[in-house]
């Protein structure tokens, strides 16, 4: 350490110093809401409505990250953990699972053989 001198035995005495750091945590939030209005129709049965409903929904995404200014020695392990960028997902089961939307696509037309 600059200015620290050895004692008569040649050892450097322990010196207490104060270190400081300021932590800045940023949290970004995106909220979305929607209303799904669906209708299931039996086209083979005369366009009869089999079921219809409105399903409301909402979801909130949060992204949190941190930075600091000062001496890193002043930070605890918990403080250092807040510097990693993380997506905070409020969904109880974790990330929202992706589903295969193939059942929502209309069937492919069959090719015809012309004679």
C-alpha positions in Angstrom: 0.0 0.0 0.0 1.3 3.4 -0.8 2.7 5.2 2.3 2.7 2.0 4.4 6.1 1.5 6.1 7.7 -1.6 7.6 8.2 -1.6 11.4 11.4 -2.5 13.2 10.9 -6.2 12.6 10.5 -5.7 8.8 6.8 -6.5 8.8 4.1 -4.2 7.5 1.5 -3.3 10.1 -2.2 -3.8 9.4 -3.9 -0.6 8.5 -7.6 -0.1 8.6 -9.0 1.7 5.6 -12.6 2.6 4.6 -13.8 1.7 1.1 -17.0 2.9 -0.4 -19.2 2.0 -3.3 -22.5 3.2 -4.7 -24.8 0.6 -6.2 -27.3 1.5 -9.0 -30.0 -1.1 -9.8 -32.2 -0.6 -12.9 -35.4 -2.5 -13.3 -37.4 -2.3 -16.5 -41.0 -3.4 -16.6 -43.3 -4.2 -19.5 -46.9 -4.9 -18.9 -49.2 -6.4 -21.5 -52.9 -7.1 -21.5 -55.2 -8.6 -24.1 -58.6 -10.1 -24.8 -58.8 -13.2 -26.9 -62.2 -13.5 -28.6 -62.6 -17.0 -30.2 -65.4 -18.9 -31.9 -65.4 -22.5 -32.9 -67.7 -23.2 -35.9 -68.8 -26.5 -37.4 -68.5 -25.7 -41.1 -69.7 -29.2 -42.1 -72.8 -28.8 -40.0 -74.1 -25.6 -41.5 -71.8 -23.1 -39.8 -73.2 -23.8 -36.4 -71.3 -22.1 -33.6 -70.1 -24.8 -31.2 -68.5 -22.6 -28.7 -67.5 -19.0 -28.3 -65.9 -17.1 -25.5 -63.7 -14.1 -24.5 -60.6 -14.9 -22.5 -58.8 -11.9 -20.8 -55.1 -12.1 -20.0 -52.2 -10.1 -18.8 -48.5 -10.6 -18.2 -45.7 -8.5 -16.7 -42.1 -8.9 -17.8 -39.3 -7.4 -15.7 -35.6 -7.1 -16.5 -33.2 -6.1 -13.7 -29.5 -5.3 -13.8 -27.0 -3.3 -11.7 -23.8 -1.3 -11.8 -21.6 0.3 -9.2 -19.2 3.2 -8.8 -16.4 3.0 -6.3 -14.3 0.3 -4.7 -15.3 -3.3 -5.5 -14.0 -4.4 -2.0 -16.9 -2.6 -0.5 -19.4 -4.9 -2.2 -20.9 -8.0 -0.5 -21.6 -11.2 -2.5 -25.2 -10.3 -2.5 -24.4 -6.9 -4.0 -22.3 -8.5 -6.7 -25.2 -10.8 -7.6 -27.4 -7.9 -8.4 -25.0 -6.9 -11.3 -25.9 -9.9 -13.4 -28.7 -9.2 -15.8 -31.8 -11.3 -15.1 -35.3 -11.6 -16.4 -37.8 -11.7 -13.5 -40.7 -13.9 -14.6 -43.8 -13.7 -12.4 -45.2 -16.9 -14.0 -45.6 -19.5 -11.1 -44.2 -22.3 -13.2 -41.2 -20.3 -14.4 -40.9 -19.3 -18.1 -44.1 -19.6 -20.1 -43.9 -22.8 -22.1 -43.9 -22.7 -25.8 -46.7 -24.6 -27.5 -46.8 -26.2 -30.9 -49.4 -24.1 -32.8 -49.7 -26.7 -35.7 -53.2 -27.6 -34.5 -54.3 -24.1 -35.3 -53.2 -24.2 -38.9 -55.7 -25.3 -41.5 -55.1 -28.7 -43.0 -52.9 -28.8 -46.1 -54.8 -29.3 -49.4 -54.4 -32.8 -50.9 -52.9 -33.0 -54.3 -55.2 -34.3 -57.0 -54.2 -36.6 -59.9 -55.6 -35.4 -63.1 -56.2 -37.9 -65.9 
